[in-house]
Amino acid sequence: METYGLEEQIMKKVFGVLAFLSFFYLLGVVGAVEQDTMTLGAGMVRMGIGLGCFWLFCELSGAVYPDPPRKRNWYFHQRQA
């Protein structure tokens, strides 16, 4: 398990919140296009921007790459048997 400093942990949380907000921005644009309050062309441009921001913030927050699997303690499992 990698250890991060306090600054890295805070930045990961900030980018996670920004990813969360950009997802809801994307959802709002899709709803606006669906309800015909925004044209399809303008909606596609804004969806592209929102999707790009969502992907970028997910990358920066570490949501794309899962944690590596933990090693099992072989000795511990042998003693329990």
Secondary structure, DSSP 4 states (H G I P E B T S, - for coil): -----HHHHHHHHHHHHHHHHHHHHHHHHHHHHHTTSS-HHHHHHHHHHHHHHHHHHHHHHT-SSPPPPPPP-HHHHHHH-
